[in-house]
Amino acid sequence: MRPRTRALAVLAGAVAVLASMPAGPAGAAGVNTVDCRTPGGGAGGTLNWGYTGKTKLGLVGLSAHDLAADGAWARVRLDIVTGSGKRVTYSWRANHDGAGTTKRWKSYASESSGIVSARVEAQKVKGSSPVSSCYSRKAYNPYY
């Protein structure tokens, strides 16, 4: 085999190997963060996660921030849109610890039809009534 032909054969083999390797979206394994603050302040929420595929969020971190000494408390929840277009909201997580505190929770999320986007919803609550709400921006799944 001549040197030029041998080089082309090696190059073609390398291309075939690279083409057969799974290619995930750039940054898909990284940690994403979105957050929001309620209008007028008082409460906020943060969501940290990494998409691990089309149907799963890796370790999900939710934080509820009570930002004001106003007699209210803060709560947060995960809000997703599935591959079938259905909105799914997860259970509320509450921070009753008072002004200047943050409570954190870890969880996982999966949906058989896929997870197209995720965001956090936060509320400032007095008694059992929401006073104000906010949503973070939607963070879209790079596997879609």
N, C-alpha and C positions, 0 to 999 in steps of 0.2 A: 504494500500500500504506500502510495506517495505521501510525503509530509502534509501537503495541502488537503488531500482526501482524508487523512487520519485526523487532522485538526477539525474538519467539518463533521466527521463522525463523532468525535468527542463532544463538540459543541451541541450537536443534535441530541446526544445522550443526556447532557446536562439540562437542556431545555425540557426534555421528556420527564426527568426526575422532578424538576421544579414545578412543572405543570401538574404533576400528580399529587403534590403536597396540598393539604387543606389550607386555604387562605382565609383567615378570619378578618373582619373589618379592622382597620387601623384603630388602635386605642380601645378596642372592645373590652379587653380585660382590665382596663384601668378603672379607677374609682371616679364616679361622677358625683357632683354635689349640686343641688338646687335648694333654694330657700325662699321664704316670703315673710313679710311682717304685716300684721293686720293694720288697716287704715286707722290713723290716730295713735298707733303704737299699742302697747300693752301685751301683745303676744306675738310669737313667731314660731316658725317650724323649719326644720332642716331635714333633708333626705340625702343620704349617701348610699351608693350602691354601685355594682358593676354588672352589666349585662353579660350573662354567661352562655347565651344562645338565644334562639328565636322564642323559646317558651319560658325562660327563667331569668329572674334577677338573682344575682349572687347574694352575698350577705348584705342585707338591707339594714341601714342604721337610721332610725327616726329620732329626732330630738324636738322636745317641746320647750319653748323658752317663755317664762313669765317675766315680762320686761318692766312692769310698773306696779307700784304699791297702790292699787286701785280697788282691792277687794275682789278682783276677778281672778280666774285661773286659766291656764292654757291647755289646749289639746291638739293633737295632730293625728293624721292618718295618711296612709298610702292610697293613691288614686291612680288607677291604670286604665288604659284602653286596650282591649284584647284584639287579636287578629280578626275576629268576626265583627269588630266595631262596637262591642258592648263595653260600657263603662262599669268598672268594678271598684268599689271603695271598700277598704279593709277596716277593721275595728279601730275605734278611737283609742288613743293612748293619752292619759291625762297627767298633768303636772299640777298638783295641789300644794306644792311645797312653798309657795309664796314668791314675792317679788325678788328679782335678781337670780332666780334659780333656773337650771336646765335639767331636765330628765331625759335619759337616753334608753332606747330599746334596740335590740338586734333581732332580726327575723329573716325569713326567706320568702320569695313569692314565685309562683309558677302558674301558668294557665295553659291548658292543652291546646287552645286555639292560637296561642302566641301572645306576646306582650309587645304592642306597637309603641306605647309611650308610658312614661311614669312621671308623677309629680307628687308634691306634698300639699295637703290642705291643712291649714292651721286656723284655730278659732280662739277668740277671747270669750270666756264664758262667765256670766254672773249667775250664781245659783245653778239652775239647770238650763238657762236660756242663753243661746249664742248672742253676743253683742256685736261682734264683727268677725269677718272671715277673710282669708286670703288663699290664693293658690300660687305655687311657684310656676315658672315656665314649664312646659312639657319638654321632657328629654326623650328623644326618639331612639328606638332600638336600632343600632347599626346593622343588625342581622337581617333587617327587612329591606 
